[in-house]
């Protein structure tokens, strides 16, 4: 006797509201796979993305460019499924930009005229920021015909230094962070820049950058900054001191909340918050190879809790269930309980060495994962598929769209 075969469920007949809820909870690699199931699923997946209502938190990705993709495309290597996804991006070509930062799913990039743009690689949206010529100490210089010829960058008591239009960006911009996803409302962009690692900020839609004045005798020398849950900016200098800025209008007055703790000035130092709310100071130790081809390699990560009450730092031997992301991205910790594809007690790093980035575009980039327990680092993928320029950077994709 033949066994009867029961027909399987027809998933294409699911009510659209239920299907929208279910698909909206998938990470984007799974959402892309779901779109291939049938026509109705593809339609809902497309609507989720194109309407800007797909807001599921994503596992971080490594953003980079490849020779095969050309200058107008980039790839997102998802840590959720270890696969790369290509994105076509608007002009100016991403391969011709400098990458200055990433926050809330948006990149901060500098084009060939040293102008800054926000770019969302998941949606293709782009927003121009105020002109570089409005940053304190930067003066555009025009020829008699009115064409931009160069920029002059002033140092406090020294003669201005001239820079070619496309050269200034590599000297001026050090890091940029956002207060929130621009699609959610009032977004402030903060840039750490030269001279002397000052801070300037602007809101989307502003006509100029607002400089936070500093003393020429005691320049701030900021190494990193993050926005806190209270909406204030927390900026750490290269000696470990932390300033809190409440940004109101065009003003931001610093409040010293943590004293300098380091006996030496660090080049790669970061501030972060753990998933449980502790404030961390992270000191990245690197070494340079000798020979014709200079390379930077991360060899150690020293992590301390900043005890704001005692004004002391306490060594943290382990991140527990957290994973830490450092580089030009906004520094953050994520709990591996919420993001199970990440490795607990590991540091995911990309290259942000100020001087190696100035030295040239052909230097191998220091990108990898550091195991804090074993005190060793290893490649994310091998061989590395990315170009050395623009620099690879961590980003948490956001499919939210700005409501126009």
N, C-alpha and C positions, 0 to 999 in steps of 0.2 A: 504494500500500500504506500502511495506517495504521501510524504508529509506536506501538509498545507503550509503555504508561506504567507504570513500576515504582512500586509503593507505597512511600512514604517510611517512615522508621523510626517506630515507635509509641513515642514517648518516655514515654508513661504506663506502659509495661511495664518500665521500668528498676527493678532491685531497690531496695527502700526504703533499704537501708543505703548504697548508692552515691549514691542521690538525696539522702539526708540530708547526706552529706559534701559533695556538689557545691553544693547550695542553701545550706548553712551557710557557704560561702565568699563568698557574694554580699553586697554592701552592701545596706542595707535597701530603697532604691528598686527595685533589681533583684529583691530577694526578693518585694516586693509585686507586681511585674509577673509573676514566675514563678507566683505563687499563682493567676493568672487563666488559666493554660494548660489545666488540667484538674482534675478532682476529686481525684485522688491527689496531685498536686503541691500543691494547696491544703491538703490535710490535713497534709502534711509541713511546709509552711511555717507553718501554724498551730501545730503541735506544737513546732516549733523555738522559736517565740516564747513560747508559753504555758507551756512546761516550763522556761523560763529557761536553755536550753542553747545559745542563739544568741549567740555571743561574738565574732563577727568584728569587728575594729577598724573604726570608722566614720569617714568624712570629717566634719569639723565642720559643724554646722548653726547657723543663727541662730534663736534662740527668741524669739517675740514674740506679742502678742495683736492682734486686729483687732476693729473694730466689728461686722463681720458674724458673727464667731465667738461673740460674747457674752462674759460674764465667766467662764464655766466651761470655755472652750476656748482653746487656743493653737495656733500653727503653728510647724513646724520647716522652715525653708528650707534644703534640702540643697545644699551646695556641690558635691556629686557630680553632680547632674543639674539644678541650678538650679530645682527645683520645690519647692512648699510642701506640707506634709502636716499635716493638722489632727489634734489630739489632744484628746479629752475628758478633763478632769482632775477629781480629787476635790475636795470642799470642804475648807477654805474657798475661795471662788471665786478663781481665779488673778488675775482682773482687779482684785481688791481687796487683793492682797498687794504688798509690796515685794520686789524681788529683790536679794539680798545677794551671791550668788556662784554659781559652778558648777564642779564638779570631777567627773571620772570618770563623767559621764553623769547626775549629780544636781544639782538646783538647791537652793540654800539660800534660803528665803523667810521673810518676816516677815508675820504676819497682822495683823488689825485690833486685836488686843490686844498687839501687839509681840512675840508669841511666835514662835520660830523652828521651822521644819519643813524636813526634807529631802524632796524630791519628785523622782521619776524620771518625766519626761514620756513616756518610751517605754513604760514598763510600767504607769504609774499608781500605783506604790507610793509610800507616804508614811510618814515616821518623825518623831515629835515629838522635839524636843531639849529639854534642861533649861530650866526656866522663866527668863525674863528677870530675874525678881526675885532670882535667885541670882548674877547678874553683879555683881562688885564695883562699888561706887558707885551701884548702882540700888536704890531702896527703894520697894516698892509701898505705896500709901496707901489705906486702906479707910474707907468711911463707917460710921456706927454700926450699920448692918444687915449689915455684913460684905461689902458689894459693893466691887469694885475701883473706886476713884475716879480715881486718877492715879498717876504715878510721879514720884519725886524723883531727880534725877541730881546727885550730889555732885561738886563740884570740890574740889581738895585743901584749900585754906585759905579757901574761899569758901562762902557759904550755898548749900544745895541749890537747884537750879532745878526748878520743877514742870513736868511735861509731861502732856498728855492721854494717855489710854491708847493711842490710835492715832497719836499724834504722836511718841512717844519713838523709835520704830523709825527714823524719818527722820533723827534726830540721833545716835542711838547707834551703829548698825551702819554700817561702812564697807566691809568686804570679808570674805568667808568662803571657806576652802578646806578640802578633805578630804584625808586621807592616802592613801585608797584607795577603791575601789568598796565600799560597805557590804555588797554581796552576797558579797564574797570573804573577809570576816573582820573582825578588830578595826580599826574605823575611828575615827579621831580627827578632830574638826571644830575648826578654829581660826578665831576671829573677831578681826579688827582693829576696835576700837571706841573711842569716846570715853568719858571725857575723855582727850585727849592721845594718841590713837591707840595705846592699850594693846593687849595681847593676852590673850585668855582661850581656854581649850580645854576640850573635853569629849569623852568617848568615847560612842558610841551606847549607851544604857542607863544612863548616869550620871544622878544626881539633881541635880547642880549643876555650874555652870561653875567652872573653876579659873583664877584670875587669876594672871598672871605679874607679881609686884610690880615697881614702878618707882619711881624717885625723883622727888618733886615738883620738885626743882631741875633734874633732867635727864630729862624725860619722853622715852620712846622715839621717838614720832612716826613710827611705822612706815607705810610707803607700800604695801608689798606683801610677800608671803611665798609660798614654795613648799616642798613636801616633796622632799628629795633621795632618791637611790637607796639611801642608807644608813638611811632611815627618819627622819632628823632633819629639823627644821623650819629653814628658812633665811629670816630676816626682814630686809628692807632698810629702813632709815630714809630720811627725806626728804633727807638729806645724802649718801646713797650708802653709809653704813656697813652692814655685814652681820653679823648675829648668828646663831650656830648654836645651836639648842635641841635637846637630847636629852630627850625627854619620857618621864618614868618615874613611873608612878603619878599622883599629883596635883601633881607638881613638874616644873618645867622651868627649868633654870639656864642663862643665856645665856653664850656664849663669843664674844667679839669676834674674827671671823676676817678682817674687812676694815675698814680705817679709813674715816672720813668723807673723801670726795673732792670733794664739790661745794661751791663757795663760797656757794651760795644754797640755800634750802629749796624743794624742788620739790613741786608739787601732784599731778603725774601722772608718777610714776616706778615702774618695774617691774623685777622680777628674773626671769630665765628661764635655761633651759639649752638650748643648741643641740642638734641631733640628734647632734653629735659630742662633746658633753659640756662645752663651754666655758660658763662663767658669764657672762651678759650683764646689763648695766644699760641700761635703755631710758628715755630722757627724752622725753616727749611734749610738743610745743609746740603750743599752741592760741591762737586769737584769738577775741575776742567781738565780735559785731556791735553797732552802736549803734541807737538807736531804741526804739520801744515794745516790739517783740518781740525779746528777747535770744536770740541763738543762739551756740553754741560750734562752732568749726570747727577740726579738726586740720590744721595747716599743715606740720609737720615732725616727724621722728622721729630723734633722735640716739642712736646705739647704741654701746656701749663693752663691751669685754671686761674683766672684772675679773681681773687677774693676782694671784692670792692670794699667790704667792711674793714678788713685788716690791712688793706693796701699791700698785700703780698701775693706772689704767684706760688702755686703749688703744683709740683710735677704730676702729670696725669699719665700713668703707665699704660693705660688702655682706654680706647674709645667705647668699650663695651659692645653694644649692638649697633652703634653708629658707624656710618661711613662718611668720610670727610672729602670735600672737593675743593682743590686749590688751583690757582693759576690766575689768568686774567678774568675769569668768571667771578661773580659775586660769591664770596666764600661761604660755604654752608655745610651743615651736617644733616644727614638723613638717617632715620631709623630703618634698619634692615627688616624690622618687623612689618613696616609699612611698604618697604621696597625689597621684597625677598630675593630679587636677582642680584642685589648688591652684596658685597663681601663685608661682614662686620669687622671692625678694628683694622680697616684698611684706609689708606689715603690715595685718592685718585688725583693725579697731578698732570698739569700741562706746563709748557715752558712760558715763563714770564720774566726771565732774567733781562734786566733793563739793558745791559751793555751788549750782551750777545745778540739781542734783537736789533740794536743799532749797528752792529758790526757787519751784518749782511743777511741776505735772504736765502743763502744756500746752506747755512749751518743746520745740522741735524737738530731737530727739536726734541726737548726732553719731555717725553710723554709716557706715562705708565701708571702702574699701581704699586704702592708701597705697603708691605705687610709689616705692621708695627710690632707684632709678636716675634716674627722671624728676623726682623730688621733687614729685609731685602726687597728689591724692586724687580718688576718684570714687565714685559710689554703687554699691552692690551690685545694686540694682534701682531702676528709676525708672518711675513715682513710687513713693515709699516706701509700702508697704501697712500698716505697723505703726502702732499707737497709740503715743503718747509715754510712756504709763504703763500697766502696768509697763514698765520700761526693757528694750529688747532686749538679749540677751546671747548670747555664743557658748557652745555646748555640744557635746560629742562624745557622741552617743547611746549608751546602754548598755541592752541587752535582758536583761542578767543579772537574776535575781530573788533576793531574800533567801530563804534556805532557812529555813522556819519549823518 
